[in-house]
């Protein structure tokens, strides 16, 4: 799996996989680890897609 490390406003971030029109967003709390959000490729494709389909149909508040 391809991995690219980037920064978003000086916050470390990681992109996994090939460019795609779908996105799996993993957010962790202070003292967390961005690598903990890495999901095995075959499982991640299914999980991410189902979550995005759910998010389109439901209001998600934080």
N, C-alpha and C positions, 0 to 999 in steps of 0.2 A: 504494500500500500504506500502511495506517495505521501510524504509529509513535508509541510513547509511551515517554518516558524516566522511569525510576523508580530508586529506591535500595533495596537489600536490605542491611540492617545497614551503612549508609553506603557500600556498594559500588555504583558506577554500573552500571545495567542498562538494557536496552532491550527493549520488547515490540513485535513486528511483526505486522501483520495484524488480522483481526477476532477477537473472542472465539470460542473453539472448544473442543471436548473433546479435541483433540489438541495436542501440544506438541513443538516442536523445541528442544532445549536445546543451546546452544553455550557452551562454557567455554574461556576462554583463559588463558594464563599471564601472569605479571607483565610489565608493559610491553606487553601486548597491546592489542588494540582491539576493543571489543564490536561495532563496525560491521562488522568483518571477518566476523562470523558471519551477516550478512544474506544470504539466499539469494533469488534471483529467485522470485517468487510461484508460477508454474506448476511450476518444478522443485522448489521447496521443499515443496510439497504432497505430491508423490510421494516424495521422499527421506525426509521426516520420517515419513510413514506406514509406509514399508518398514522404517525403522530401529526404530520402536516395535514393529512386529510381530516383528522379530528379537529385540529386548530382552525381550519377553514369553516367548520360548521359550528364552533362553539366560541364564546367570548372567554378569553383567558386573561385574568387579572393578576397582577403581582403586588 
